[in-house]
Amino acid sequence: MNRRTRRTLLVVAAVLVLLAVAVFLRSKAPPEAARLLPESDGILYVNLKPVRVIFRKDIRKQLKAPERVPEYQQFVDATGIDWERDLDQAAIALHRMEDPKGPNGAVAYSMVLVGKLTGPRLNAWLEGHATSRENYDGHVVYSIPSEDRTVRVTQIGYDMVAASNFPTAEKIHSMLDRHRTAALPFSGSTLLSEHFHEVPLLSLAWGVGQIGLPFNESGAISILGFQLPIQADSTIVASVAPELPLVGALRLRVEEIAPSDDAARSQAGSLDALILLARGFTAPLGENAANRGLKELLKTAEVTQNHNRVTVKATIQGSLFAGLAAGANQAGEAGAEPLPAH
């Protein structure tokens, strides 16, 4: 082997090593949509594409063409965007408001949406509904009135839309600023840097930080009618990942970081008691798909404690999603008004 050949092989090997390192780093890095989010109290993320693939058969059996409210149908007709079909990823930052009873409510949000969402038709819709516009860093930011708030919206890439109903433009500006450095795999907010490494690999949906914020009622967290024994400002790392091998089920994992070992021990005991209570409440329920899925989730739920951390693990069966989809269809049919004749 001559010198030129050896040199070529070394260059090729070096390039392959660099590519392997880059791929590895990317696999460990947060999704780009999450890296664009501004500083916040909590982050929620969901990747809908694999969810559609895993549960396609279970859910499509139950789903029918949805009845759309006229305003949403007008949006679909004007933009060509159907959120159920075209939204692939959503990353949402939650911002606690200083005055929960103020005009901006308890929580504001900033979000990055990814999918077949952008284009001139969306721009035309935004132009027609905006009360004001701002040009920031080469992007037009539209201010859209919504339920006594202002939602700022901008297209930040060929498949990305950013929006925020934070009272000022600070958060939407931050997302546009982060977009310039989005290629860096470990860029992102402080919360993301501190906790994303705790999110299990291959998670389809996850949340970090004070994710109890959207479910907070009078200082307590309530989900599906159950009041959880978790403080609203607890730091949570939650995730949903596919059960391997792929069997149409998901692994749910929720970890609370308590202020002390004693607090964690108390929380674990309370959660154990709550799960037992929920099992008793659901035992008499009829045997439809949604109830079977809920019973299976509670049956597999397991609470463990390690120092100041409390972890809840459970399995979510596809039948739960199928049952919820069927229930949504029935509710829609019961409450839907007939469409006008053409």
SVG drawing of the C-alpha trace seen along z (x, -y; Angstrom):
<svg xmlns="http://www.w3.org/2000/svg" viewBox="-80 -47 84 55">
<polyline fill="none" stroke="black" stroke-width="0.4" points="0.0,0.0 1.5,-3.3 1.6,-6.5 -1.2,-8.1 -3.5,-5.2 -2.8,-5.1 -3.5,-8.8 -6.8,-8.5 -7.9,-5.6 -7.0,-7.7 -9.0,-10.6 -12.0,-8.3 -11.7,-6.7 -11.6,-10.1 -14.7,-11.3 -16.6,-8.1 -15.6,-8.6 -16.7,-12.2 -20.0,-11.2 -20.6,-8.5 -19.9,-11.0 -22.3,-13.5 -25.0,-10.9 -24.5,-9.8 -24.6,-13.3 -27.8,-14.0 -29.4,-10.9 -28.7,-12.2 -29.7,-15.8 -33.2,-17.2 -35.4,-17.6 -34.9,-20.8 -38.4,-22.0 -37.7,-21.7 -34.3,-23.4 -36.0,-26.5 -38.2,-27.0 -37.5,-30.0 -36.7,-29.9 -39.8,-28.5 -41.1,-26.7 -42.1,-23.5 -41.7,-21.8 -44.0,-19.4 -43.1,-17.6 -44.9,-15.0 -43.8,-13.3 -47.1,-12.3 -45.7,-10.5 -44.6,-7.3 -47.7,-7.3 -49.9,-7.3 -47.9,-4.3 -48.0,-2.3 -51.7,-2.8 -52.9,-3.1 -55.0,0.0 -56.4,-0.4 -57.5,-4.0 -58.6,-4.0 -61.1,-1.2 -62.9,-3.6 -62.4,-6.9 -64.8,-8.4 -64.6,-11.6 -64.8,-14.3 -67.6,-16.9 -65.8,-20.2 -67.0,-23.5 -67.5,-26.1 -64.5,-28.3 -62.1,-25.4 -63.4,-24.3 -62.9,-27.8 -59.3,-27.7 -58.7,-24.3 -60.3,-25.6 -58.2,-28.8 -54.8,-27.3 -55.0,-23.7 -53.8,-22.8 -55.5,-20.1 -53.9,-19.7 -55.0,-16.1 -53.3,-15.1 -50.4,-17.6 -49.0,-18.2 -46.0,-15.9 -44.4,-17.4 -45.3,-19.9 -43.0,-21.4 -44.6,-23.6 -43.0,-25.8 -45.1,-26.7 -44.7,-30.1 -46.1,-30.7 -47.8,-34.1 -47.1,-36.2 -50.8,-36.9 -52.8,-33.6 -56.1,-35.6 -54.8,-38.4 -55.8,-39.0 -53.2,-36.5 -54.4,-33.6 -52.2,-31.3 -50.1,-30.0 -48.9,-31.3 -47.4,-29.2 -44.8,-29.3 -44.8,-26.6 -43.0,-25.3 -45.1,-23.2 -43.5,-21.0 -45.2,-19.5 -46.8,-20.4 -47.9,-23.7 -46.2,-26.6 -46.6,-28.4 -48.2,-31.4 -51.8,-30.3 -51.0,-30.4 -49.3,-33.8 -52.4,-35.1 -54.6,-33.8 -52.4,-35.4 -52.4,-38.7 -56.1,-38.7 -56.5,-38.0 -53.6,-40.0 -54.2,-43.2 -50.6,-44.2 -47.3,-43.0 -43.6,-43.2 -40.5,-42.4 -37.9,-40.7 -34.7,-39.2 -36.1,-38.9 -39.4,-37.2 -42.8,-38.7 -44.5,-38.2 -48.3,-38.5 -50.4,-39.4 -53.7,-37.5 -56.4,-38.3 -57.6,-35.1 -59.8,-35.0 -58.7,-38.3 -55.1,-37.5 -52.7,-38.2 -51.1,-35.3 -47.9,-36.1 -47.3,-33.8 -44.4,-33.5 -43.1,-31.0 -39.5,-30.1 -38.7,-27.4 -40.0,-25.5 -41.9,-23.2 -42.0,-25.1 -44.4,-27.6 -43.7,-29.4 -46.4,-30.9 -46.7,-32.5 -49.4,-34.1 -46.9,-35.5 -47.9,-39.1 -44.8,-40.6 -42.9,-39.8 -39.9,-38.5 -40.6,-34.8 -41.3,-34.9 -38.1,-36.9 -36.2,-34.3 -37.4,-31.5 -36.3,-33.4 -32.9,-34.1 -32.5,-30.4 -33.3,-29.4 -30.0,-30.9 -28.1,-28.4 -30.5,-25.5 -27.8,-23.4 -25.9,-23.1 -27.1,-19.8 -27.1,-20.8 -28.4,-24.3 -31.6,-25.1 -33.1,-26.5 -31.7,-26.0 -34.5,-23.6 -33.8,-21.4 -30.0,-21.4 -30.7,-20.3 -33.2,-17.5 -33.4,-16.2 -30.7,-13.7 -33.1,-12.0 -35.7,-11.4 -35.5,-7.8 -34.2,-7.2 -36.9,-6.7 -39.6,-8.6 -42.5,-9.7 -43.8,-12.2 -42.1,-13.7 -42.3,-16.6 -39.8,-18.2 -40.1,-20.9 -43.2,-22.1 -45.5,-20.2 -48.3,-20.2 -49.0,-23.8 -51.8,-23.0 -53.5,-20.6 -53.2,-22.9 -56.5,-23.6 -56.3,-25.7 -52.8,-24.5 -53.5,-20.8 -52.9,-18.8 -56.0,-17.0 -56.0,-14.6 -59.1,-12.7 -60.9,-13.8 -58.2,-12.5 -56.4,-14.9 -52.7,-13.8 -50.7,-14.1 -48.0,-16.1 -47.2,-19.7 -48.0,-21.9 -44.4,-23.3 -42.7,-19.9 -40.1,-19.1 -41.3,-16.3 -39.7,-14.2 -42.4,-12.3 -42.2,-10.2 -44.1,-7.9 -42.1,-5.4 -43.0,-2.4 -43.0,1.0 -40.3,3.1 -40.8,5.2 -43.5,3.0 -46.8,4.6 -49.1,1.6 -48.5,0.5 -46.6,-2.4 -44.5,-2.6 -45.5,-5.5 -42.8,-6.8 -43.3,-9.7 -40.6,-10.7 -41.0,-13.4 -38.0,-15.1 -39.1,-15.8 -37.4,-18.3 -36.2,-15.6 -36.1,-11.8 -38.9,-12.1 -41.1,-14.0 -40.5,-11.4 -41.4,-8.6 -44.6,-10.3 -45.4,-11.0 -44.8,-7.4 -47.2,-6.1 -49.9,-8.6 -49.5,-7.6 -49.7,-3.9 -52.9,-4.5 -54.4,-6.6 -53.7,-3.8 -55.4,-1.2 -58.4,-3.6 -58.5,-4.1 -58.4,-0.3 -61.4,0.1 -63.4,-2.7 -62.7,-1.3 -63.4,2.4 -67.2,2.2 -66.9,0.3 -68.2,2.0 -66.0,4.0 -65.5,1.6 -62.1,0.8 -61.5,-2.4 -62.3,-0.8 -60.2,2.2 -57.3,-0.1 -57.7,-2.2 -57.9,1.0 -54.8,2.3 -52.9,-0.9 -53.9,-0.9 -53.1,2.8 -49.6,2.3 -48.9,-0.9 -46.0,-0.6 -44.6,-3.2 -41.0,-3.1 -38.9,-5.5 -35.1,-6.1 -33.9,-8.8 -35.7,-12.0 -37.2,-10.6 -40.5,-9.0 -41.1,-7.0 -44.4,-5.7 -44.3,-3.2 -47.3,-1.8 -48.3,-0.3 -50.7,-2.1 -52.5,0.4 -53.7,-0.7 -57.2,0.3 -57.3,-2.8 -56.7,-5.1 -59.2,-3.2 -61.8,-3.5 -61.2,-7.2 -61.5,-7.7 -64.8,-5.8 -66.1,-7.9 -65.1,-11.1 -67.0,-10.0 -70.1,-9.2 -70.0,-12.5 -69.5,-14.4 -72.4,-12.6 -74.7,-13.3 -73.8,-17.0 -73.2,-17.8 -75.7,-20.0 -76.7,-18.9 -74.7,-20.4 -76.5,-22.8 -77.7,-21.3 -75.7,-22.2"/>
</svg>
